[in-house]
Amino acid sequence: MDFESELSCSSEYKSFRSTVPLKQLAVDNDATKIWKLYDAGSRGVRCPLVCLPPVSGTADCFFKQILPLTARGYRVISVEYPVYWTVSEWCEGFRRLLDILEIDRAHILGASLGGFLAQKFAEVTVNCPRVASLLLCNSFTDTKVFNYAESSPVFWMMPGTLLKKMIIGRFPRKLMDHNIADSIDFMVERLESLGQSELASRLTLNCSADYVQPQNVKVSVTIVDVFDESALSQSVKEEVYKCYPDARLAHLKTGGNFPFLARADELNIYVQVHLRSYEGTQLSATDSGTPVER
């Protein structure tokens, strides 16, 4: 793609790419399954903030969280996962990744699909907790909201161009401020970098019939939502609120689908507020705490 978004050309993004190396790790028996990640901050932190991207995202889409938060002492890891076709396979791969990184538990910031997967991981590891807390950004609890359950089994054979159109079709089309427009341009770039199998697997995870059992998500939750147009309807947001009646609500007046880019400063404040209560404990995301025991 010849076009470069404004965010890709920004000094902040260039600084991020020049200071935080991209790592690649194989965690499964299949050596072709490579997790990509940016790991910044003190390696002594055993309970970092781990960021999981939406369907269209790659590991670098959280660069506006990594640099500012690590400057404040947090360890932040942003991951991009390989091809998995079921949520259970993804959860097992993610567990192995945490093991390799020697991460006992993690605070997880998940955007859209990333938030759904974070909830499912908290659910399946409830008896041996690996999740310290959740920040759910424009996320959901039931895949039925996308109305693709019947067609999701054939995503694997659809052309990549068609899969991209399915994703881009959910982006807002009306006039928006330049920060939101820049965030969309940046994420379209990321989308263009993904291959057909990566897109197909992500859409399969996103749309195959599945739902979260909130009674098994026994961690503190902060829900980050926007008041302006995004891919998720108000009814979907209300369902998330119902599932987590005790959750903290972090509302952004605007931000679109990708507030972690368009309203990064505001979102980062909410992240710090969320993590502040863990400082000085075994679940601290900074080096002020002590390692937790499994």
Buried (B, 14 or more C-beta within 10 A) or exposed (E): EEEEBBBBEBEEBEEBBEEBEBBEBBBBEEEEBBBBBBBBBBEEBBBBBBBBBBBBBBBBBBBBBBBBBBEEBBBBBBBBBBBBBEBEBBBBBBBBBBEEBEBBBBBBBBBBBBBBBBBBBBBBBBEEBBBBBBBBBBBBBBBBBBEBEEEBEEBBEBEBEEBBEBBBEBBBEEEBEEBBBBBBBBBBBBBEEBEBBBBBBBBBBBBBEBBBEBEBBEBBBBBBBBEBBBBBEEEBBEBBEEBBEEBBEBEBEBBBBBBBBBBBEBBBEBBBEBBEEBBEEBBBBBBEBBBBEE
